[in-house]
Amino acid sequence: MTHRNITSRVIRPRGGDWTRTSRRTWRRILRRAEAGMTTAEYAVGIMAACTFALVLLGVVRSDAVRGALAGLVQSALGLAG
């Protein structure tokens, strides 16, 4: 007697316990299905980080922020000198 799982591989139970073999098979299949989720989550995280970096770059390159940073650096150098 054999049982075919989703991946079409033949699984023969050891010791004749179909329930344990079936549970093990489903756990293995579900684990494989979950493995791809981490890649998708990393991709979404990387896209969010890149978007945030572009927004931050746009803010830092604006004239108002440049002027404020230049004033801050000049006052810090004036206090140090």
One Martini backbone bead per residue (centre of mass of N, CA, C, O) as a GRO file, in nm:
protein
   81
    1MET     BB    1   0.095   0.037   0.022
    2THR     BB    2   0.021   0.369  -0.091
    3HIS     BB    3   0.101   0.731  -0.079
    4ARG     BB    4   0.014   1.040  -0.225
    5ASN     BB    5   0.126   1.344  -0.246
    6ILE     BB    6   0.149   1.655  -0.376
    7THR     BB    7   0.450   1.578  -0.500
    8SER     BB    8   0.427   1.267  -0.606
    9ARG     BB    9   0.534   1.097  -0.375
   10VAL     BB   10   0.616   0.806  -0.237
   11ILE     BB   11   0.468   0.680   0.070
   12ARG     BB   12   0.592   0.473   0.326
   13PRO     BB   13   0.511   0.332   0.600
   14ARG     BB   14   0.639   0.296   0.918
   15GLY     BB   15   0.481   0.045   1.087
   16GLY     BB   16   0.179   0.124   0.971
   17ASP     BB   17   0.147   0.447   1.035
   18TRP     BB   18  -0.055   0.668   0.880
   19THR     BB   19  -0.095   0.910   1.066
   20ARG     BB   20   0.201   0.990   1.116
   21THR     BB   21   0.282   1.012   0.820
   22SER     BB   22   0.075   1.224   0.739
   23ARG     BB   23   0.162   1.442   0.938
   24ARG     BB   24   0.454   1.465   0.840
   25THR     BB   25   0.387   1.543   0.553
   26TRP     BB   26   0.227   1.804   0.614
   27ARG     BB   27   0.450   1.948   0.765
   28ARG     BB   28   0.649   1.955   0.529
   29ILE     BB   29   0.469   2.109   0.333
   30LEU     BB   30   0.418   2.359   0.514
   31ARG     BB   31   0.714   2.438   0.550
   32ARG     BB   32   0.763   2.495   0.251
   33ALA     BB   33   0.547   2.716   0.225
   34GLU     BB   34   0.682   2.906   0.446
   35ALA     BB   35   0.962   2.960   0.316
   36GLY     BB   36   0.860   3.176   0.100
   37MET     BB   37   0.766   3.401   0.293
   38THR     BB   38   1.037   3.525   0.374
   39THR     BB   39   1.107   3.638   0.098
   40ALA     BB   40   0.862   3.828   0.076
   41GLU     BB   41   0.921   3.987   0.334
   42TYR     BB   42   1.195   4.092   0.248
   43ALA     BB   43   1.098   4.244  -0.003
   44VAL     BB   44   0.910   4.438   0.145
   45GLY     BB   45   1.126   4.556   0.337
   46ILE     BB   46   1.313   4.667   0.116
   47MET     BB   47   1.108   4.854  -0.018
   48ALA     BB   48   1.053   5.026   0.234
   49ALA     BB   49   1.346   5.120   0.279
   50CYS     BB   50   1.382   5.259   0.003
   51THR     BB   51   1.152   5.458   0.031
   52PHE     BB   52   1.255   5.595   0.288
   53ALA     BB   53   1.528   5.685   0.167
   54LEU     BB   54   1.408   5.870  -0.054
   55VAL     BB   55   1.256   6.058   0.133
   56LEU     BB   56   1.499   6.145   0.304
   57LEU     BB   57   1.664   6.257   0.068
   58GLY     BB   58   1.459   6.475  -0.012
   59VAL     BB   59   1.466   6.627   0.257
   60VAL     BB   60   1.777   6.682   0.279
   61ARG     BB   61   1.784   6.836  -0.014
   62SER     BB   62   1.650   7.062   0.093
   63ASP     BB   63   1.686   7.394   0.162
   64ALA     BB   64   1.595   7.403   0.459
   65VAL     BB   65   1.777   7.172   0.565
   66ARG     BB   66   2.046   7.277   0.466
   67GLY     BB   67   2.042   7.541   0.627
   68ALA     BB   68   2.017   7.412   0.907
   69LEU     BB   69   2.275   7.240   0.893
   70ALA     BB   70   2.473   7.470   0.837
   71GLY     BB   71   2.410   7.628   1.096
   72LEU     BB   72   2.486   7.401   1.294
   73VAL     BB   73   2.781   7.366   1.204
   74GLN     BB   74   2.872   7.661   1.247
   75SER     BB   75   2.804   7.674   1.551
   76ALA     BB   76   2.986   7.438   1.633
   77LEU     BB   77   3.251   7.566   1.524
   78GLY     BB   78   3.230   7.829   1.693
   79LEU     BB   79   3.247   7.682   1.973
   80ALA     BB   80   3.521   7.528   1.918
   81GLY     BB   81   3.700   7.799   1.819
   0.00000   0.00000   0.00000
